[in-house]
Amino acid sequence: MSEQGFSRDRRLLASAQFKAVFDDTRYRISSKYLLLLARPNDVGHARLGLVVSKKNIRRAVARNRVKRLARETFRTRLRGLD
C-alpha cells in the first residue's frame, strides 16, 4: 500500500477490539460533541477506531464524512511521527 494509505494495521476493525477500549479505558476526554477514549497497546504504533452516533449527526453521509476527515487527520499526523 502507498505511503498515503491508511492500512488495516492502523485501524480497529473487530468488535472485540472496540470492546477492549470501551472496557479498559485509561484516558478519557469528553465535550458536548466528542468523546475520546484511549488505552496503551502492544503493537508498537497508534491505532484508530471511530464510532459516530446518530444522536448529533443523523445522516450516514455526514457521519462518513466526519470519519473520513478524522482518519485523514490521524494519518497525516502519524506521517510526521514515523
MOPAC internal coordinates of N, CA, C and O (Angstrom, degrees):
PM7 1SCF
backbone

  N    0.0000 0     0.00 0     0.00 0    0    0    0
  C    1.4516 1     0.00 0     0.00 0    1    0    0
  C    1.5147 1   108.90 1     0.00 0    2    1    0
  O    1.2310 1   119.88 1   -32.76 1    3    2    1
  N    1.3093 1   117.84 1   147.24 1    3    2    1
  C    1.4540 1   122.08 1  -177.65 1    5    3    2
  C    1.5181 1   111.05 1   -68.41 1    6    5    3
  O    1.2310 1   121.78 1   -14.44 1    7    6    5
  N    1.3192 1   114.19 1   165.56 1    7    6    5
  C    1.4615 1   120.49 1   178.39 1    9    7    6
  C    1.5223 1   110.89 1   -63.72 1   10    9    7
  O    1.2310 1   120.08 1   155.04 1   11   10    9
  N    1.3301 1   117.46 1   -24.96 1   11   10    9
  C    1.4516 1   122.00 1  -178.56 1   13   11   10
  C    1.5269 1   113.26 1   -77.82 1   14   13   11
  O    1.2310 1   119.87 1   165.11 1   15   14   13
  N    1.3223 1   117.85 1   -14.89 1   15   14   13
  C    1.4561 1   121.01 1  -174.80 1   17   15   14
  C    1.5154 1   113.92 1   -75.49 1   18   17   15
  O    1.2310 1   121.45 1    -9.10 1   19   18   17
  N    1.3037 1   114.82 1   170.90 1   19   18   17
  C    1.4591 1   122.38 1   176.97 1   21   19   18
  C    1.5260 1   106.09 1  -121.80 1   22   21   19
  O    1.2310 1   120.44 1   -91.04 1   23   22   21
  N    1.3159 1   116.76 1    88.96 1   23   22   21
  C    1.4583 1   122.03 1  -169.74 1   25   23   22
  C    1.5272 1   113.03 1   -68.15 1   26   25   23
  O    1.2310 1   121.57 1   -19.09 1   27   26   25
  N    1.3171 1   114.60 1   160.91 1   27   26   25
  C    1.4651 1   121.27 1  -177.19 1   29   27   26
  C    1.5190 1   112.18 1   -62.69 1   30   29   27
  O    1.2310 1   119.54 1   150.37 1   31   30   29
  N    1.3260 1   118.47 1   -29.63 1   31   30   29
  C    1.4670 1   119.60 1  -179.48 1   33   31   30
  C    1.5294 1   112.15 1   -71.80 1   34   33   31
  O    1.2310 1   119.64 1   168.78 1   35   34   33
  N    1.3178 1   118.29 1   -11.22 1   35   34   33
  C    1.4608 1   123.03 1   176.96 1   37   35   34
  C    1.5253 1   112.65 1   -94.60 1   38   37   35
  O    1.2310 1   120.24 1  -179.42 1   39   38   37
  N    1.3401 1   117.15 1     0.58 1   39   38   37
  C    1.4678 1   120.72 1  -175.52 1   41   39   38
  C    1.5251 1   111.21 1  -120.48 1   42   41   39
  O    1.2310 1   120.87 1   -28.14 1   43   42   41
  N    1.3145 1   115.94 1   151.86 1   43   42   41
  C    1.4553 1   121.92 1   166.78 1   45   43   42
  C    1.5229 1   105.86 1   -85.74 1   46   45   43
  O    1.2310 1   119.98 1   -54.05 1   47   46   45
  N    1.3213 1   117.65 1   125.95 1   47   46   45
  C    1.4523 1   120.73 1  -174.67 1   49   47   46
  C    1.5227 1   113.48 1  -117.21 1   50   49   47
  O    1.2310 1   120.17 1   138.23 1   51   50   49
  N    1.2991 1   117.28 1   -41.77 1   51   50   49
  C    1.4636 1   121.47 1  -174.45 1   53   51   50
  C    1.5322 1   111.14 1   -89.09 1   54   53   51
  O    1.2310 1   121.04 1   -28.93 1   55   54   53
  N    1.3069 1   115.63 1   151.07 1   55   54   53
  C    1.4623 1   119.62 1   179.22 1   57   55   54
  C    1.5284 1   111.12 1   -61.59 1   58   57   55
  O    1.2310 1   119.77 1   149.18 1   59   58   57
  N    1.3208 1   118.04 1   -30.82 1   59   58   57
  C    1.4640 1   120.88 1   177.90 1   61   59   58
  C    1.5284 1   111.29 1   -64.79 1   62   61   59
  O    1.2310 1   120.38 1   145.20 1   63   62   61
  N    1.3174 1   116.88 1   -34.80 1   63   62   61
  C    1.4636 1   120.48 1   177.77 1   65   63   62
  C    1.5338 1   110.72 1   -67.59 1   66   65   63
  O    1.2310 1   120.49 1   137.75 1   67   66   65
  N    1.3264 1   116.66 1   -42.25 1   67   66   65
  C    1.4642 1   120.23 1   176.74 1   69   67   66
  C    1.5231 1   110.35 1   -65.60 1   70   69   67
  O    1.2310 1   120.44 1   138.06 1   71   70   69
  N    1.3240 1   116.76 1   -41.94 1   71   70   69
  C    1.4664 1   121.47 1  -179.65 1   73   71   70
  C    1.5288 1   110.31 1   -60.06 1   74   73   71
  O    1.2310 1   120.29 1   140.41 1   75   74   73
  N    1.3231 1   117.06 1   -39.59 1   75   74   73
  C    1.4630 1   120.40 1   179.66 1   77   75   74
  C    1.5305 1   110.94 1   -61.28 1   78   77   75
  O    1.2310 1   120.17 1   140.60 1   79   78   77
  N    1.3113 1   117.28 1   -39.40 1   79   78   77
  C    1.4671 1   120.30 1   178.98 1   81   79   78
  C    1.5259 1   110.26 1   -69.88 1   82   81   79
  O    1.2310 1   120.02 1   135.35 1   83   82   81
  N    1.3300 1   117.57 1   -44.65 1   83   82   81
  C    1.4616 1   120.38 1  -179.96 1   85   83   82
  C    1.5357 1   111.27 1   -64.94 1   86   85   83
  O    1.2310 1   119.92 1   143.45 1   87   86   85
  N    1.3252 1   117.75 1   -36.55 1   87   86   85
  C    1.4606 1   121.00 1  -177.42 1   89   87   86
  C    1.5272 1   113.43 1   -79.89 1   90   89   87
  O    1.2310 1   119.96 1   149.20 1   91   90   89
  N    1.3286 1   117.69 1   -30.80 1   91   90   89
  C    1.4659 1   120.99 1  -175.42 1   93   91   90
  C    1.5257 1   109.79 1  -127.11 1   94   93   91
  O    1.2310 1   120.66 1  -116.42 1   95   94   93
  N    1.3214 1   116.34 1    63.58 1   95   94   93
  C    1.4577 1   121.88 1  -179.15 1   97   95   94
  C    1.5143 1   109.57 1   -81.56 1   98   97   95
  O    1.2310 1   120.64 1   -57.48 1   99   98   97
  N    1.3144 1   116.38 1   122.52 1   99   98   97
  C    1.4618 1   120.86 1   176.52 1  101   99   98
  C    1.5246 1   111.10 1   -94.67 1  102  101   99
  O    1.2310 1   120.79 1   146.60 1  103  102  101
  N    1.3339 1   116.10 1   -33.40 1  103  102  101
  C    1.4555 1   121.50 1  -178.05 1  105  103  102
  C    1.5179 1   108.95 1  -125.88 1  106  105  103
  O    1.2310 1   120.96 1   -45.83 1  107  106  105
  N    1.3360 1   115.77 1   134.17 1  107  106  105
  C    1.4620 1   120.54 1  -177.24 1  109  107  106
  C    1.5211 1   108.74 1  -140.32 1  110  109  107
  O    1.2310 1   121.01 1   -53.76 1  111  110  109
  N    1.3242 1   115.67 1   126.24 1  111  110  109
  C    1.4556 1   122.38 1   176.14 1  113  111  110
  C    1.5202 1   106.28 1  -129.20 1  114  113  111
  O    1.2310 1   120.58 1   -49.14 1  115  114  113
  N    1.3162 1   116.50 1   130.86 1  115  114  113
  C    1.4602 1   118.18 1  -178.97 1  117  115  114
  C    1.5196 1   111.05 1  -138.92 1  118  117  115
  O    1.2310 1   122.11 1   -28.77 1  119  118  117
  N    1.3185 1   113.57 1   151.23 1  119  118  117
  C    1.4547 1   122.43 1   172.56 1  121  119  118
  C    1.5209 1   106.35 1  -143.02 1  122  121  119
  O    1.2310 1   120.45 1     8.93 1  123  122  121
  N    1.3104 1   116.74 1  -171.07 1  123  122  121
  C    1.4560 1   119.86 1  -177.66 1  125  123  122
  C    1.5306 1   112.16 1   -61.40 1  126  125  123
  O    1.2310 1   119.98 1   142.88 1  127  126  125
  N    1.3425 1   117.64 1   -37.12 1  127  126  125
  C    1.4601 1   120.95 1  -173.78 1  129  127  126
  C    1.5272 1   114.84 1  -114.18 1  130  129  127
  O    1.2310 1   119.76 1   178.23 1  131  130  129
  N    1.3212 1   118.06 1    -1.77 1  131  130  129
  C    1.4600 1   120.10 1  -174.42 1  133  131  130
  C    1.5181 1   111.13 1  -140.78 1  134  133  131
  O    1.2310 1   120.95 1   -43.31 1  135  134  133
  N    1.3007 1   115.79 1   136.69 1  135  134  133
  C    1.4581 1   122.68 1   172.12 1  137  135  134
  C    1.5125 1   106.84 1  -126.59 1  138  137  135
  O    1.2310 1   120.17 1   -58.75 1  139  138  137
  N    1.3147 1   117.28 1   121.25 1  139  138  137
  C    1.4618 1   122.56 1   179.85 1  141  139  138
  C    1.5202 1   108.09 1  -113.24 1  142  141  139
  O    1.2310 1   120.80 1   -57.28 1  143  142  141
  N    1.3194 1   116.08 1   122.72 1  143  142  141
  C    1.4529 1   122.30 1   177.46 1  145  143  142
  C    1.5205 1   108.29 1  -117.68 1  146  145  143
  O    1.2310 1   120.37 1   -40.48 1  147  146  145
  N    1.3253 1   116.89 1   139.52 1  147  146  145
  C    1.4591 1   120.20 1  -179.68 1  149  147  146
  C    1.5166 1   110.19 1  -146.59 1  150  149  147
  O    1.2310 1   121.91 1   -24.89 1  151  150  149
  N    1.3118 1   113.96 1   155.11 1  151  150  149
  C    1.4576 1   120.88 1   173.78 1  153  151  150
  C    1.5206 1   108.67 1  -154.14 1  154  153  151
  O    1.2310 1   119.98 1   -25.37 1  155  154  153
  N    1.3213 1   117.64 1   154.63 1  155  154  153
  C    1.4636 1   120.28 1   178.55 1  157  155  154
  C    1.5337 1   110.57 1   -66.83 1  158  157  155
  O    1.2310 1   120.74 1   -25.14 1  159  158  157
  N    1.3226 1   116.19 1   154.86 1  159  158  157
  C    1.4629 1   119.69 1   175.88 1  161  159  158
  C    1.5237 1   109.84 1  -132.83 1  162  161  159
  O    1.2310 1   120.83 1    -7.25 1  163  162  161
  N    1.3232 1   116.02 1   172.75 1  163  162  161
  C    1.4590 1   121.74 1  -177.55 1  165  163  162
  C    1.5213 1   113.21 1  -105.98 1  166  165  163
  O    1.2310 1   119.40 1  -170.95 1  167  166  165
  N    1.3283 1   118.76 1     9.05 1  167  166  165
  C    1.4616 1   120.43 1  -174.81 1  169  167  166
  C    1.5240 1   113.16 1   -89.70 1  170  169  167
  O    1.2310 1   119.55 1   170.63 1  171  170  169
  N    1.3117 1   118.47 1    -9.37 1  171  170  169
  C    1.4524 1   120.78 1   174.85 1  173  171  170
  C    1.5146 1   115.47 1    88.58 1  174  173  171
  O    1.2310 1   119.68 1  -178.67 1  175  174  173
  N    1.3179 1   118.21 1     1.33 1  175  174  173
  C    1.4654 1   121.35 1   175.83 1  177  175  174
  C    1.5176 1   109.06 1  -151.93 1  178  177  175
  O    1.2310 1   121.53 1   -19.49 1  179  178  177
  N    1.3303 1   114.67 1   160.51 1  179  178  177
  C    1.4604 1   120.44 1  -179.03 1  181  179  178
  C    1.5231 1   110.72 1   -70.94 1  182  181  179
  O    1.2310 1   121.04 1   -32.90 1  183  182  181
  N    1.3272 1   115.61 1   147.10 1  183  182  181
  C    1.4630 1   122.13 1   177.05 1  185  183  182
  C    1.5187 1   108.02 1  -129.84 1  186  185  183
  O    1.2310 1   120.90 1   -24.20 1  187  186  185
  N    1.3180 1   115.89 1   155.80 1  187  186  185
  C    1.4562 1   120.98 1  -175.14 1  189  187  186
  C    1.5141 1   110.23 1  -129.62 1  190  189  187
  O    1.2310 1   120.77 1   -45.01 1  191  190  189
  N    1.3113 1   116.13 1   134.99 1  191  190  189
  C    1.4598 1   122.88 1   171.65 1  193  191  190
  C    1.5178 1   107.64 1  -133.84 1  194  193  191
  O    1.2310 1   120.45 1   -47.77 1  195  194  193
  N    1.3051 1   116.75 1   132.23 1  195  194  193
  C    1.4598 1   121.04 1  -176.40 1  197  195  194
  C    1.5160 1   111.27 1  -117.76 1  198  197  195
  O    1.2310 1   121.12 1   -44.33 1  199  198  197
  N    1.3177 1   115.46 1   135.67 1  199  198  197
  C    1.4545 1   122.83 1   172.68 1  201  199  198
  C    1.5207 1   105.74 1  -130.45 1  202  201  199
  O    1.2310 1   120.66 1   -59.98 1  203  202  201
  N    1.3144 1   116.33 1   120.02 1  203  202  201
  C    1.4629 1   121.29 1   179.27 1  205  203  202
  C    1.5217 1   106.82 1  -118.75 1  206  205  203
  O    1.2310 1   120.75 1   -61.36 1  207  206  205
  N    1.3236 1   116.16 1   118.64 1  207  206  205
  C    1.4643 1   120.18 1  -176.20 1  209  207  206
  C    1.5192 1   111.91 1   -83.03 1  210  209  207
  O    1.2310 1   121.70 1   -17.13 1  211  210  209
  N    1.3197 1   114.34 1   162.87 1  211  210  209
  C    1.4623 1   121.52 1   177.37 1  213  211  210
  C    1.5269 1   111.90 1   -80.04 1  214  213  211
  O    1.2310 1   120.16 1   171.71 1  215  214  213
  N    1.3117 1   117.30 1    -8.29 1  215  214  213
  C    1.4620 1   120.53 1  -175.10 1  217  215  214
  C    1.5257 1   112.37 1   -59.13 1  218  217  215
  O    1.2310 1   120.16 1   133.88 1  219  218  217
  N    1.3380 1   117.29 1   -46.12 1  219  218  217
  C    1.4565 1   120.72 1  -178.27 1  221  219  218
  C    1.5177 1   113.64 1  -106.26 1  222  221  219
  O    1.2310 1   119.90 1   157.68 1  223  222  221
  N    1.3140 1   117.80 1   -22.32 1  223  222  221
  C    1.4651 1   121.56 1  -179.68 1  225  223  222
  C    1.5208 1   106.82 1  -125.21 1  226  225  223
  O    1.2310 1   120.69 1   -82.63 1  227  226  225
  N    1.3151 1   116.29 1    97.37 1  227  226  225
  C    1.4601 1   121.82 1  -171.41 1  229  227  226
  C    1.5257 1   113.77 1   -72.42 1  230  229  227
  O    1.2310 1   119.82 1   138.38 1  231  230  229
  N    1.3129 1   117.95 1   -41.62 1  231  230  229
  C    1.4572 1   120.69 1  -173.53 1  233  231  230
  C    1.5157 1   112.02 1   -84.85 1  234  233  231
  O    1.2310 1   120.54 1   -45.27 1  235  234  233
  N    1.3338 1   116.57 1   134.73 1  235  234  233
  C    1.4647 1   122.20 1  -179.28 1  237  235  234
  C    1.5227 1   111.18 1   -59.16 1  238  237  235
  O    1.2310 1   120.41 1   142.99 1  239  238  237
  N    1.3150 1   116.82 1   -37.01 1  239  238  237
  C    1.4693 1   120.86 1   179.68 1  241  239  238
  C    1.5273 1   109.95 1   -59.69 1  242  241  239
  O    1.2310 1   120.59 1   136.26 1  243  242  241
  N    1.3129 1   116.47 1   -43.74 1  243  242  241
  C    1.4673 1   121.15 1   179.96 1  245  243  242
  C    1.5277 1   111.21 1   -68.45 1  246  245  243
  O    1.2310 1   120.22 1   139.03 1  247  246  245
  N    1.3428 1   117.19 1   -40.97 1  247  246  245
  C    1.4671 1   120.15 1   177.65 1  249  247  246
  C    1.5228 1   110.74 1   -62.31 1  250  249  247
  O    1.2310 1   120.32 1   137.79 1  251  250  249
  N    1.3316 1   117.00 1   -42.21 1  251  250  249
  C    1.4622 1   120.75 1   179.32 1  253  251  250
  C    1.5233 1   111.11 1   -64.49 1  254  253  251
  O    1.2310 1   120.18 1   143.13 1  255  254  253
  N    1.3199 1   117.26 1   -36.87 1  255  254  253
  C    1.4663 1   120.42 1   177.70 1  257  255  254
  C    1.5288 1   110.75 1   -64.15 1  258  257  255
  O    1.2310 1   120.41 1   136.75 1  259  258  257
  N    1.3208 1   116.81 1   -43.25 1  259  258  257
  C    1.4656 1   120.59 1   177.65 1  261  259  258
  C    1.5277 1   109.84 1   -59.51 1  262  261  259
  O    1.2310 1   120.30 1   136.28 1  263  262  261
  N    1.3192 1   117.03 1   -43.72 1  263  262  261
  C    1.4623 1   120.43 1   179.89 1  265  263  262
  C    1.5308 1   111.60 1   -65.47 1  266  265  263
  O    1.2310 1   120.25 1   139.32 1  267  266  265
  N    1.3319 1   117.14 1   -40.68 1  267  266  265
  C    1.4720 1   120.26 1   177.65 1  269  267  266
  C    1.5242 1   111.21 1   -61.31 1  270  269  267
  O    1.2310 1   120.62 1   135.69 1  271  270  269
  N    1.3342 1   116.42 1   -44.31 1  271  270  269
  C    1.4638 1   120.71 1   179.44 1  273  271  270
  C    1.5320 1   111.37 1   -64.40 1  274  273  271
  O    1.2310 1   120.42 1   138.72 1  275  274  273
  N    1.3219 1   116.80 1   -41.28 1  275  274  273
  C    1.4710 1   120.61 1   178.83 1  277  275  274
  C    1.5248 1   110.81 1   -64.73 1  278  277  275
  O    1.2310 1   120.08 1   136.47 1  279  278  277
  N    1.3510 1   117.46 1   -43.53 1  279  278  277
  C    1.4704 1   120.55 1   177.85 1  281  279  278
  C    1.5270 1   111.25 1   -62.17 1  282  281  279
  O    1.2310 1   120.41 1   137.77 1  283  282  281
  N    1.3243 1   116.81 1   -42.23 1  283  282  281
  C    1.4606 1   120.76 1  -179.61 1  285  283  282
  C    1.5266 1   111.09 1   -64.25 1  286  285  283
  O    1.2310 1   120.18 1   137.53 1  287  286  285
  N    1.3192 1   117.27 1   -42.47 1  287  286  285
  C    1.4636 1   120.86 1   177.20 1  289  287  286
  C    1.5228 1   110.63 1   -62.92 1  290  289  287
  O    1.2310 1   120.12 1   134.44 1  291  290  289
  N    1.3207 1   117.38 1   -45.56 1  291  290  289
  C    1.4647 1   122.25 1   177.97 1  293  291  290
  C    1.5224 1   110.36 1   -59.50 1  294  293  291
  O    1.2310 1   120.36 1   133.69 1  295  294  293
  N    1.3317 1   116.93 1   -46.31 1  295  294  293
  C    1.4651 1   121.88 1  -177.79 1  297  295  294
  C    1.5259 1   111.28 1   -63.37 1  298  297  295
  O    1.2310 1   119.82 1   134.96 1  299  298  297
  N    1.3304 1   117.94 1   -45.04 1  299  298  297
  C    1.4554 1   119.80 1  -177.91 1  301  299  298
  C    1.5249 1   111.46 1   -70.36 1  302  301  299
  O    1.2310 1   119.93 1   147.06 1  303  302  301
  N    1.3096 1   117.73 1   -32.94 1  303  302  301
  C    1.4748 1   120.06 1   176.24 1  305  303  302
  C    1.5257 1   110.84 1   -69.00 1  306  305  303
  O    1.2310 1   120.14 1   142.82 1  307  306  305
  N    1.3247 1   117.34 1   -37.18 1  307  306  305
  C    1.4686 1   120.63 1   178.61 1  309  307  306
  C    1.5150 1   111.74 1   -65.67 1  310  309  307
  O    1.2310 1   120.44 1   143.81 1  311  310  309
  N    1.3243 1   116.77 1   -36.19 1  311  310  309
  C    1.4558 1   120.39 1  -178.88 1  313  311  310
  C    1.5331 1   110.40 1   -57.21 1  314  313  311
  O    1.2310 1   119.96 1   144.45 1  315  314  313
  N    1.3034 1   117.68 1   -35.55 1  315  314  313
  C    1.4669 1   121.23 1   178.64 1  317  315  314
  C    1.5207 1   113.17 1   -73.79 1  318  317  315
  O    1.2310 1   120.07 1   158.96 1  319  318  317
  N    1.3436 1   117.47 1   -21.04 1  319  318  317
  C    1.4594 1   121.75 1  -178.53 1  321  319  318
  C    1.5147 1   113.43 1   -91.24 1  322  321  319
  O    1.2310 1   120.10 1   154.09 1  323  322  321
  N    1.3224 1   117.41 1   -25.91 1  323  322  321
  C    1.4753 1   120.91 1  -177.38 1  325  323  322
  C    1.5071 1   112.53 1   -74.90 1  326  325  323
  O    1.2310 1   120.10 1   180.00 1  327  326  325

